[in-house]
Amino acid sequence: MNVAGTRTRRWTAEDGLHLDVRGMKPPEPMVAILSAIDQDAAGPGFTVHLDRDPVFLYPELAERGWIATPIAGDPGEVRLKVERAP
């Protein structure tokens, strides 16, 4: 399923919603992630799969009341758990 017209792969697993934005050129990953949050498609949180650390995403998340925590992923992948800030 697409988010904001991007090529985002999206699925639900036992641990919740996953967004895979690998292979996208900047700023498409950030746009897809923020769109999921802004459209309230993310629920209380989700896991995002990226090619690289999204350094410009963190302040945007903070402005919206969200945080991102690195979690274990596949080799060569950056995986973040994105959740509403407490």
N, C-alpha and C positions, 0 to 999 in steps of 0.2 A: 504494500500500500504506500502511496506517496504522501508526503507531508509538504505542503506549500509548493507543489509542483516539482519537487526534486525527485531524484532516483533513490530515495531512502527506502531501504528494506526494513520492514516492521513486522514483528511477531510477538506473541505472548508465550512465555514459558512458565514453569513452576515458580520462578522468582520474579515474575511480572513482565512488563512491557520491555522490549528490546528495540533499539533503533540502530541500524548499521549504516553509517555514512562513509565507510571506507571507499576509496576510489573517487571521491568527489573532490573537485577543486575548490580552494578557498574563494569566497566565504560560504559556499553551499553547506558544509557541515554545520556551521554555526547557525545559519538561517534555518535549517531543518530542525535543529534542536530547540531553538528559541520559538519557532512556529508551533512545535508540539506543546510547549509550555503556554504560549500565548493563546492557543486555541483550546486550552484545557484538555488536550488529548493525552497528557502525560499522567493524569491521576496524581497520586501522592509521590510518585517517583518512577524512574525507569533506568535501564542500563543502556549505555551508548557505546558503540564500537567504532573506533577511529584509527586512522593511519598515524596520527601524530598528536602530541599534546596540544590541546586547543587553548593556548595562553590568552588569547583575546576573549574567549568565552567566559572565563571565570568572573570578570567584573560585570559582564552583562547578566550572568546568573544572579550575582549578589544584588544587583539593582532590582531584580524581580523577586527576591526573597528565596532563592534556591542556592544549593551548594552542590559541588561535584567532588566525589572522593574516588581516587584511583583504586581499582580492584584488579585481581589477577585475571589475565587474559591469555590469549594465544600468543606464541612468539611473534614479535614484530607488530603487535597490536597494542593500542592504548585503549583500555576499557575503563569507563567511569560509571559509578552509581550516582545518578543525579536525583536529588531529593529536595523537597521543600525544607528550608532552613527552620530549625527549631525556634 
